């Protein structure tokens, strides 16, 4: 019962992050990059009235602004923005904790849409996944014609909120899912992208 209640809380917080009807993506050139998607996503959260604790996205935005201003990042923080591969990674290391937040996008097979993801379920403490009230893996569908992205349910699968680590692809198209078993062993599965949704 406790796990079910916590799962509902996590989903509620993820939905709170996705409270807007849509997010406008502004960009220059012929197509948006991960920088365009990520910055639109981060700045869209500024006016949220509801929060689930401190917004983890604020840390990404603060680090990004520091880089833009030519300032060194704080100790233990790294921010990777890989426009060529459509991938962004924020990483903060402190003692036994490695906090990771990722963003990436996929081109859909219809040629009219892209799928954008924000992953805050890739943090480890002593090698095991950390789940908090701000944890979540959320997806947004971008329309090439309107230049807007709209929140959508995970395409083709349900997000597991306990003892599970998700890794978005920096290269390739698939999501890696690592499940921790009660006996300490792990089981790795792959969510394969088919151009429209993910399947095991």
N, C-alpha and C positions, 0 to 999 in steps of 0.2 A: 504493500500500500504506500509506503514511504517513497519507494522508487517511482511509482506512478504519479504521486503528487509532485515530486521534484521534476519529473519529466514535463509535466504540464507547465510548471514554473519556467523551465528553460525555454520551452516553445513560446510561452507568452512573452518572455524577454526578447527572443529572436524576432517575434512579430512586432514588438514595440520598436525595434530598430528599423523595421520595414513599414512604418506607419503611413508613409506618404503614398498617394495614389500612383505617382510616377516620379522618376528622376530625369531631369533634362541633362543630356550629355552634350556639352559644347566642345568643339574641337576644330582644329585647322587641318587642311589636307583632305584626302579622299576618304579616309576611314579612321575611326577612333583607335587609340592605343590603350594599353592597360593604364597608363598615366591618366588618360582622359576619363576612363570608367571609374578608376579608383578615386580621383579627386572629386568627381561629381558625387560619388557615393559618400565620401567623407564630409563634404560640405553640405550635403542634403540633411545631415543629422543635426546640424547646428540649432535648428529651431524646434526640435522634438520637445514636447512638453512633458512626456513621460520618460523616465529613465529607470533602468535596472542597475542601480549602483553607479559607479563611475563608468563612463563609456570607454571601452577599451580602444575604440577607434581614435579617441583623442590623442593617444600616445603615438599612433602612426602619423597623424596630422602634424603634431608638434615636431616630430623628427624630420618630416618632409620639409617643413618651413625652415628648420635649422639648415638643412642642406641647401635650400634655395638661397638662403642668406649667406652661404659660404661659411657657416659655423660648424665646428666639429660636433659630432653627436656625443651625448652623454656616455659615460663609461658603461660598458655592457650592452649597448644598443647598436644594432646594425639595421640598415634599411636598404634592400635591394629592389630596384625598379628595372625590370628586364623587358623593355618595350618590344624587342625583337621576338621574344618568346611569349609575350602576353602574360607576364607573371610578376607579382609583387610579393615580397616577404619582409615582414617586420620581425625582428628577433631581439629579445632581451634576456640576458643570462645573469642570474644572481644566485650564487651558491649552488644548490642542487636543482634549482628551477630553470628551465629553458622555456620562456614564453614565446610562442610563434603565432603570428596571424598572417594569413595569406589571402591573396586575391588573384583571380585569373579569369579568362574568358575563352569560350569556344565559339567557332562559327557553326551555325546550324545548316543542315543539308538543303534547306529550302532556299538558301541564298538571301533571305529577307530578314533574318534574325540572328542575334548572337546571345549567348548565355553567359552571364556574369555571376561569379561566386565570391562570397566573403566567408572565410573559414577561421573561426576562433575556437576550433576544437583540435589544436595541434600543439598544446602545451604539455610539457612533461615535468614531473618532480621525481627525482631519483629514478628516472627511466619509466615512470608510469604516468598515464594520462591524468590531467587535472581538469575537473569539471566544476564550474562555478555558475552563479546565476546569470552571468553574461555570456556563457559559452553558447555556441551555435554555429551551424553551417547553413547559410541562407543563399538563395538564388534569385536573380533578376533576369528577365527576358528583355532584350534590347531590340527595338524595331528600327531597322535601317532607314525607313522612310520618314518616321516621325522624330527620330533621334532621341527617343525616350525609352527608359527601361522601367519595367513594372515588376513588382514582387511576384514570385511564383513559388509553388511548392517544389520540393526536391523532385526533379524529373526522373521518374522510374524507380525510386527507392525511398525508404523511410530512414531518417537520421537516427542513429542509436546514441543515447546520451550517457551511457555508463561504460567505463572500462574500454573506451573506444577512441582511437586516434585516427584522424583523417589527414591525408597528405594530398594537396592539389598538385597537378603536374606542372613542372617548369618546362619540361620537354615531353612530347607525347600528348595524349589526350585523356588518359585514364586517371581515376582517383584511387589511391591505395588506402585500404582500410585495415587497420591492425586492431585486433580484439585481444584483450588480456583475459586469460582464464583464471579461475580461482586458485588453481595450483601453481600459478606463476608463469605458465607457458603462454605463448602468443600464437595467434592464428591470423595469417594475412590473406586478404581477399582483394580482388580488383574489380572496381566498378568501371565497366568498359563503355566508352562513349560511342554511340552509333549515329551521331549526327542530329539526334533529336532528344534522346534520353540516355540514362545510364542503366546498365544491366550487369548483374553478377555472372 
